[in-house]
Amino acid sequence: MSLGTVQKALNRLAIEGWVIRKRGHGSFVADPERSITEVYDMITKTVSRFSKASDAV
């Protein structure tokens, strides 16, 4: 996995409110109280999007 892919994924997670990115400090989980089901669904959808994008290349 390339650095660009990871950066895009972290940016997307930040846009969706899952992580908070602080320059010079790192990325942090925005709300640790979210249910495991929500997290699993979000990860599944994100992986699916990246898989479809890589298949198109």
PDB file of N, CA, C and O in Angstrom:
ATOM      1  N   MET A   1       0.855  -1.161   0.000  1.00  0.00           N
ATOM      2  CA  MET A   1       0.000   0.000   0.000  1.00  0.00           C
ATOM      3  C   MET A   1       0.905   1.230   0.000  1.00  0.00           C
ATOM      4  O   MET A   1       1.873   1.305   0.757  1.00  0.00           O
ATOM      5  N   SER A   2       0.580   2.174  -0.845  1.00  0.00           N
ATOM      6  CA  SER A   2       1.416   3.369  -0.962  1.00  0.00           C
ATOM      7  C   SER A   2       1.052   4.422   0.082  1.00  0.00           C
ATOM      8  O   SER A   2      -0.041   4.411   0.648  1.00  0.00           O
ATOM      9  N   LEU A   3       1.990   5.321   0.316  1.00  0.00           N
ATOM     10  CA  LEU A   3       1.770   6.413   1.260  1.00  0.00           C
ATOM     11  C   LEU A   3       0.578   7.265   0.830  1.00  0.00           C
ATOM     12  O   LEU A   3      -0.215   7.697   1.666  1.00  0.00           O
ATOM     13  N   GLY A   4       0.454   7.502  -0.471  1.00  0.00           N
ATOM     14  CA  GLY A   4      -0.664   8.295  -0.985  1.00  0.00           C
ATOM     15  C   GLY A   4      -2.011   7.671  -0.663  1.00  0.00           C
ATOM     16  O   GLY A   4      -2.963   8.373  -0.323  1.00  0.00           O
ATOM     17  N   THR A   5      -2.089   6.351  -0.771  1.00  0.00           N
ATOM     18  CA  THR A   5      -3.332   5.637  -0.457  1.00  0.00           C
ATOM     19  C   THR A   5      -3.685   5.796   1.013  1.00  0.00           C
ATOM     20  O   THR A   5      -4.842   6.031   1.361  1.00  0.00           O
ATOM     21  N   VAL A   6      -2.695   5.667   1.863  1.00  0.00           N
ATOM     22  CA  VAL A   6      -2.927   5.817   3.305  1.00  0.00           C
ATOM     23  C   VAL A   6      -3.365   7.240   3.622  1.00  0.00           C
ATOM     24  O   VAL A   6      -4.281   7.440   4.421  1.00  0.00           O
ATOM     25  N   GLN A   7      -2.726   8.228   3.009  1.00  0.00           N
ATOM     26  CA  GLN A   7      -3.096   9.624   3.249  1.00  0.00           C
ATOM     27  C   GLN A   7      -4.523   9.899   2.796  1.00  0.00           C
ATOM     28  O   GLN A   7      -5.274  10.589   3.485  1.00  0.00           O
ATOM     29  N   LYS A   8      -4.900   9.360   1.636  1.00  0.00           N
ATOM     30  CA  LYS A   8      -6.272   9.541   1.149  1.00  0.00           C
ATOM     31  C   LYS A   8      -7.276   8.901   2.109  1.00  0.00           C
ATOM     32  O   LYS A   8      -8.329   9.472   2.394  1.00  0.00           O
ATOM     33  N   ALA A   9      -6.938   7.712   2.601  1.00  0.00           N
ATOM     34  CA  ALA A   9      -7.833   7.024   3.533  1.00  0.00           C
ATOM     35  C   ALA A   9      -7.987   7.820   4.824  1.00  0.00           C
ATOM     36  O   ALA A   9      -9.098   7.965   5.333  1.00  0.00           O
ATOM     37  N   LEU A  10      -6.883   8.335   5.356  1.00  0.00           N
ATOM     38  CA  LEU A  10      -6.956   9.135   6.583  1.00  0.00           C
ATOM     39  C   LEU A  10      -7.728  10.429   6.354  1.00  0.00           C
ATOM     40  O   LEU A  10      -8.485  10.860   7.224  1.00  0.00           O
ATOM     41  N   ASN A  11      -7.545  11.046   5.200  1.00  0.00           N
ATOM     42  CA  ASN A  11      -8.311  12.255   4.883  1.00  0.00           C
ATOM     43  C   ASN A  11      -9.798  11.950   4.834  1.00  0.00           C
ATOM     44  O   ASN A  11     -10.616  12.715   5.347  1.00  0.00           O
ATOM     45  N   ARG A  12     -10.142  10.830   4.216  1.00  0.00           N
ATOM     46  CA  ARG A  12     -11.553  10.436   4.119  1.00  0.00           C
ATOM     47  C   ARG A  12     -12.134  10.164   5.510  1.00  0.00           C
ATOM     48  O   ARG A  12     -13.257  10.571   5.809  1.00  0.00           O
ATOM     49  N   LEU A  13     -11.375   9.485   6.345  1.00  0.00           N
ATOM     50  CA  LEU A  13     -11.824   9.214   7.714  1.00  0.00           C
ATOM     51  C   LEU A  13     -12.020  10.515   8.488  1.00  0.00           C
ATOM     52  O   LEU A  13     -12.942  10.626   9.296  1.00  0.00           O
ATOM     53  N   ALA A  14     -11.161  11.490   8.245  1.00  0.00           N
ATOM     54  CA  ALA A  14     -11.301  12.792   8.907  1.00  0.00           C
ATOM     55  C   ALA A  14     -12.545  13.516   8.411  1.00  0.00           C
ATOM     56  O   ALA A  14     -13.280  14.102   9.206  1.00  0.00           O
ATOM     57  N   ILE A  15     -12.787  13.480   7.105  1.00  0.00           N
ATOM     58  CA  ILE A  15     -13.977  14.121   6.534  1.00  0.00           C
ATOM     59  C   ILE A  15     -15.244  13.504   7.114  1.00  0.00           C
ATOM     60  O   ILE A  15     -16.210  14.211   7.401  1.00  0.00           O
ATOM     61  N   GLU A  16     -15.238  12.187   7.285  1.00  0.00           N
ATOM     62  CA  GLU A  16     -16.410  11.479   7.808  1.00  0.00           C
ATOM     63  C   GLU A  16     -16.516  11.564   9.331  1.00  0.00           C
ATOM     64  O   GLU A  16     -17.474  11.060   9.917  1.00  0.00           O
ATOM     65  N   GLY A  17     -15.538  12.197   9.967  1.00  0.00           N
ATOM     66  CA  GLY A  17     -15.611  12.396  11.410  1.00  0.00           C
ATOM     67  C   GLY A  17     -15.092  11.259  12.260  1.00  0.00           C
ATOM     68  O   GLY A  17     -15.326  11.241  13.469  1.00  0.00           O
ATOM     69  N   TRP A  18     -14.392  10.308  11.663  1.00  0.00           N
ATOM     70  CA  TRP A  18     -13.890   9.159  12.405  1.00  0.00           C
ATOM     71  C   TRP A  18     -12.567   9.443  13.090  1.00  0.00           C
ATOM     72  O   TRP A  18     -12.289   8.894  14.155  1.00  0.00           O
ATOM     73  N   VAL A  19     -11.751  10.296  12.489  1.00  0.00           N
ATOM     74  CA  VAL A  19     -10.454  10.625  13.085  1.00  0.00           C
ATOM     75  C   VAL A  19     -10.262  12.135  13.100  1.00  0.00           C
ATOM     76  O   VAL A  19     -10.876  12.871  12.328  1.00  0.00           O
ATOM     77  N   ILE A  20      -9.403  12.565  13.992  1.00  0.00           N
ATOM     78  CA  ILE A  20      -9.003  13.966  14.069  1.00  0.00           C
ATOM     79  C   ILE A  20      -7.524  13.992  13.729  1.00  0.00           C
ATOM     80  O   ILE A  20      -6.725  13.279  14.337  1.00  0.00           O
ATOM     81  N   ARG A  21      -7.164  14.816  12.754  1.00  0.00           N
ATOM     82  CA  ARG A  21      -5.760  14.921  12.350  1.00  0.00           C
ATOM     83  C   ARG A  21      -5.193  16.221  12.885  1.00  0.00           C
ATOM     84  O   ARG A  21      -5.756  17.294  12.667  1.00  0.00           O
ATOM     85  N   LYS A  22      -4.071  16.116  13.590  1.00  0.00           N
ATOM     86  CA  LYS A  22      -3.406  17.296  14.150  1.00  0.00           C
ATOM     87  C   LYS A  22      -1.985  17.344  13.608  1.00  0.00           C
ATOM     88  O   LYS A  22      -1.160  16.480  13.906  1.00  0.00           O
ATOM     89  N   ARG A  23      -1.717  18.368  12.809  1.00  0.00           N
ATOM     90  CA  ARG A  23      -0.389  18.509  12.203  1.00  0.00           C
ATOM     91  C   ARG A  23       0.686  18.510  13.291  1.00  0.00           C
ATOM     92  O   ARG A  23       0.601  19.247  14.273  1.00  0.00           O
ATOM     93  N   GLY A  24       1.679  17.680  13.093  1.00  0.00           N
ATOM     94  CA  GLY A  24       2.774  17.594  14.048  1.00  0.00           C
ATOM     95  C   GLY A  24       2.509  16.689  15.240  1.00  0.00           C
ATOM     96  O   GLY A  24       3.400  16.442  16.052  1.00  0.00           O
ATOM     97  N   HIS A  25       1.266  16.190  15.341  1.00  0.00           N
ATOM     98  CA  HIS A  25       0.909  15.336  16.478  1.00  0.00           C
ATOM     99  C   HIS A  25       0.393  13.968  16.047  1.00  0.00           C
ATOM    100  O   HIS A  25       0.577  12.992  16.774  1.00  0.00           O
ATOM    101  N   GLY A  26      -0.242  13.873  14.895  1.00  0.00           N
ATOM    102  CA  GLY A  26      -0.735  12.589  14.410  1.00  0.00           C
ATOM    103  C   GLY A  26      -2.231  12.571  14.185  1.00  0.00           C
ATOM    104  O   GLY A  26      -2.885  13.614  14.162  1.00  0.00           O
ATOM    105  N   SER A  27      -2.764  11.377  14.020  1.00  0.00           N
ATOM    106  CA  SER A  27      -4.192  11.158  13.797  1.00  0.00           C
ATOM    107  C   SER A  27      -4.752  10.390  14.988  1.00  0.00           C
ATOM    108  O   SER A  27      -4.118   9.472  15.508  1.00  0.00           O
ATOM    109  N   PHE A  28      -5.941  10.779  15.404  1.00  0.00           N
ATOM    110  CA  PHE A  28      -6.539  10.200  16.603  1.00  0.00           C
ATOM    111  C   PHE A  28      -7.993   9.838  16.340  1.00  0.00           C
ATOM    112  O   PHE A  28      -8.674  10.501  15.557  1.00  0.00           O
ATOM    113  N   VAL A  29      -8.468   8.782  16.996  1.00  0.00           N
ATOM    114  CA  VAL A  29      -9.870   8.388  16.891  1.00  0.00           C
ATOM    115  C   VAL A  29     -10.718   9.517  17.453  1.00  0.00           C
ATOM    116  O   VAL A  29     -10.485   9.980  18.570  1.00  0.00           O
ATOM    117  N   ALA A  30     -11.706   9.962  16.673  1.00  0.00           N
ATOM    118  CA  ALA A  30     -12.516  11.109  17.069  1.00  0.00           C
ATOM    119  C   ALA A  30     -13.474  10.777  18.208  1.00  0.00           C
ATOM    120  O   ALA A  30     -13.617  11.556  19.150  1.00  0.00           O
ATOM    121  N   ASP A  31     -14.121   9.632  18.123  1.00  0.00           N
ATOM    122  CA  ASP A  31     -15.113   9.275  19.131  1.00  0.00           C
ATOM    123  C   ASP A  31     -14.964   7.802  19.488  1.00  0.00           C
ATOM    124  O   ASP A  31     -15.547   6.952  18.816  1.00  0.00           O
ATOM    125  N   PRO A  32     -14.206   7.478  20.516  1.00  0.00           N
ATOM    126  CA  PRO A  32     -13.978   6.073  20.850  1.00  0.00           C
ATOM    127  C   PRO A  32     -15.230   5.340  21.322  1.00  0.00           C
ATOM    128  O   PRO A  32     -15.193   4.125  21.514  1.00  0.00           O
ATOM    129  N   GLU A  33     -16.316   6.043  21.509  1.00  0.00           N
ATOM    130  CA  GLU A  33     -17.549   5.418  21.987  1.00  0.00           C
ATOM    131  C   GLU A  33     -18.411   4.851  20.864  1.00  0.00           C
ATOM    132  O   GLU A  33     -19.432   4.219  21.136  1.00  0.00           O
ATOM    133  N   ARG A  34     -18.021   5.064  19.605  1.00  0.00           N
ATOM    134  CA  ARG A  34     -18.820   4.517  18.503  1.00  0.00           C
ATOM    135  C   ARG A  34     -18.853   2.997  18.607  1.00  0.00           C
ATOM    136  O   ARG A  34     -17.897   2.370  19.065  1.00  0.00           O
ATOM    137  N   SER A  35     -19.954   2.424  18.179  1.00  0.00           N
ATOM    138  CA  SER A  35     -20.104   0.974  18.301  1.00  0.00           C
ATOM    139  C   SER A  35     -19.203   0.246  17.307  1.00  0.00           C
ATOM    140  O   SER A  35     -18.859   0.786  16.256  1.00  0.00           O
ATOM    141  N   ILE A  36     -18.833  -0.958  17.644  1.00  0.00           N
ATOM    142  CA  ILE A  36     -17.984  -1.771  16.786  1.00  0.00           C
ATOM    143  C   ILE A  36     -18.669  -2.041  15.455  1.00  0.00           C
ATOM    144  O   ILE A  36     -17.996  -2.183  14.434  1.00  0.00           O
ATOM    145  N   THR A  37     -19.987  -2.113  15.446  1.00  0.00           N
ATOM    146  CA  THR A  37     -20.721  -2.334  14.202  1.00  0.00           C
ATOM    147  C   THR A  37     -20.534  -1.162  13.254  1.00  0.00           C
ATOM    148  O   THR A  37     -20.315  -1.368  12.060  1.00  0.00           O
ATOM    149  N   GLU A  38     -20.615   0.063  13.758  1.00  0.00           N
ATOM    150  CA  GLU A  38     -20.396   1.244  12.928  1.00  0.00           C
ATOM    151  C   GLU A  38     -18.992   1.242  12.339  1.00  0.00           C
ATOM    152  O   GLU A  38     -18.807   1.528  11.156  1.00  0.00           O
ATOM    153  N   VAL A  39     -18.020   0.922  13.158  1.00  0.00           N
ATOM    154  CA  VAL A  39     -16.627   0.908  12.707  1.00  0.00           C
ATOM    155  C   VAL A  39     -16.431  -0.168  11.645  1.00  0.00           C
ATOM    156  O   VAL A  39     -15.794   0.081  10.622  1.00  0.00           O
ATOM    157  N   TYR A  40     -16.968  -1.352  11.876  1.00  0.00           N
ATOM    158  CA  TYR A  40     -16.841  -2.445  10.911  1.00  0.00           C
ATOM    159  C   TYR A  40     -17.483  -2.071   9.581  1.00  0.00           C
ATOM    160  O   TYR A  40     -16.891  -2.298   8.526  1.00  0.00           O
ATOM    161  N   ASP A  41     -18.680  -1.502   9.616  1.00  0.00           N
ATOM    162  CA  ASP A  41     -19.365  -1.096   8.391  1.00  0.00           C
ATOM    163  C   ASP A  41     -18.559  -0.057   7.622  1.00  0.00           C
ATOM    164  O   ASP A  41     -18.442  -0.139   6.400  1.00  0.00           O
ATOM    165  N   MET A  42     -18.005   0.915   8.331  1.00  0.00           N
ATOM    166  CA  MET A  42     -17.217   1.958   7.693  1.00  0.00           C
ATOM    167  C   MET A  42     -15.972   1.364   7.040  1.00  0.00           C
ATOM    168  O   MET A  42     -15.638   1.724   5.911  1.00  0.00           O
ATOM    169  N   ILE A  43     -15.286   0.465   7.730  1.00  0.00           N
ATOM    170  CA  ILE A  43     -14.078  -0.150   7.179  1.00  0.00           C
ATOM    171  C   ILE A  43     -14.423  -0.987   5.953  1.00  0.00           C
ATOM    172  O   ILE A  43     -13.713  -0.934   4.950  1.00  0.00           O
ATOM    173  N   THR A  44     -15.490  -1.749   6.023  1.00  0.00           N
ATOM    174  CA  THR A  44     -15.908  -2.582   4.904  1.00  0.00           C
ATOM    175  C   THR A  44     -16.207  -1.736   3.672  1.00  0.00           C
ATOM    176  O   THR A  44     -15.780  -2.076   2.568  1.00  0.00           O
ATOM    177  N   LYS A  45     -16.933  -0.644   3.852  1.00  0.00           N
ATOM    178  CA  LYS A  45     -17.256   0.242   2.728  1.00  0.00           C
ATOM    179  C   LYS A  45     -16.000   0.881   2.150  1.00  0.00           C
ATOM    180  O   LYS A  45     -15.866   0.991   0.931  1.00  0.00           O
ATOM    181  N   THR A  46     -15.087   1.298   3.005  1.00  0.00           N
ATOM    182  CA  THR A  46     -13.856   1.937   2.546  1.00  0.00           C
ATOM    183  C   THR A  46     -12.994   0.953   1.768  1.00  0.00           C
ATOM    184  O   THR A  46     -12.479   1.294   0.704  1.00  0.00           O
ATOM    185  N   VAL A  47     -12.830  -0.257   2.279  1.00  0.00           N
ATOM    186  CA  VAL A  47     -12.040  -1.275   1.585  1.00  0.00           C
ATOM    187  C   VAL A  47     -12.673  -1.594   0.240  1.00  0.00           C
ATOM    188  O   VAL A  47     -11.966  -1.762  -0.753  1.00  0.00           O
ATOM    189  N   SER A  48     -13.982  -1.678   0.198  1.00  0.00           N
ATOM    190  CA  SER A  48     -14.681  -1.951  -1.052  1.00  0.00           C
ATOM    191  C   SER A  48     -14.422  -0.856  -2.078  1.00  0.00           C
ATOM    192  O   SER A  48     -14.174  -1.147  -3.248  1.00  0.00           O
ATOM    193  N   ARG A  49     -14.477   0.409  -1.645  1.00  0.00           N
ATOM    194  CA  ARG A  49     -14.207   1.530  -2.555  1.00  0.00           C
ATOM    195  C   ARG A  49     -12.795   1.458  -3.113  1.00  0.00           C
ATOM    196  O   ARG A  49     -12.589   1.637  -4.313  1.00  0.00           O
ATOM    197  N   PHE A  50     -11.821   1.197  -2.245  1.00  0.00           N
ATOM    198  CA  PHE A  50     -10.434   1.123  -2.702  1.00  0.00           C
ATOM    199  C   PHE A  50     -10.216  -0.074  -3.619  1.00  0.00           C
ATOM    200  O   PHE A  50      -9.441   0.014  -4.571  1.00  0.00           O
ATOM    201  N   SER A  51     -10.886  -1.191  -3.347  1.00  0.00           N
ATOM    202  CA  SER A  51     -10.757  -2.369  -4.204  1.00  0.00           C
ATOM    203  C   SER A  51     -11.300  -2.085  -5.593  1.00  0.00           C
ATOM    204  O   SER A  51     -10.681  -2.449  -6.593  1.00  0.00           O
ATOM    205  N   LYS A  52     -12.456  -1.436  -5.657  1.00  0.00           N
ATOM    206  CA  LYS A  52     -13.049  -1.090  -6.949  1.00  0.00           C
ATOM    207  C   LYS A  52     -12.158  -0.116  -7.706  1.00  0.00           C
ATOM    208  O   LYS A  52     -11.993  -0.235  -8.920  1.00  0.00           O
ATOM    209  N   ALA A  53     -11.586   0.843  -6.994  1.00  0.00           N
ATOM    210  CA  ALA A  53     -10.711   1.827  -7.635  1.00  0.00           C
ATOM    211  C   ALA A  53      -9.446   1.159  -8.173  1.00  0.00           C
ATOM    212  O   ALA A  53      -8.994   1.487  -9.270  1.00  0.00           O
ATOM    213  N   SER A  54      -8.875   0.230  -7.414  1.00  0.00           N
ATOM    214  CA  SER A  54      -7.651  -0.432  -7.875  1.00  0.00           C
ATOM    215  C   SER A  54      -7.938  -1.395  -9.019  1.00  0.00           C
ATOM    216  O   SER A  54      -7.078  -1.603  -9.874  1.00  0.00           O
ATOM    217  N   ASP A  55      -9.128  -1.987  -9.052  1.00  0.00           N
ATOM    218  CA  ASP A  55      -9.511  -2.867 -10.158  1.00  0.00           C
ATOM    219  C   ASP A  55      -9.656  -2.084 -11.456  1.00  0.00           C
ATOM    220  O   ASP A  55      -9.406  -2.610 -12.541  1.00  0.00           O
ATOM    221  N   ALA A  56     -10.059  -0.830 -11.338  1.00  0.00           N
ATOM    222  CA  ALA A  56     -10.265   0.006 -12.520  1.00  0.00           C
ATOM    223  C   ALA A  56      -8.948   0.459 -13.144  1.00  0.00           C
ATOM    224  O   ALA A  56      -8.911   0.884 -14.298  1.00  0.00           O
ATOM    225  N   VAL A  57      -7.876   0.364 -12.372  1.00  0.00           N
ATOM    226  CA  VAL A  57      -6.568   0.844 -12.866  1.00  0.00           C
ATOM    227  C   VAL A  57      -5.868  -0.182 -13.685  1.00  0.00           C
ATOM    228  O   VAL A  57      -4.764   0.064 -14.171  1.00  0.00           O
TER     229      VAL A  57
END
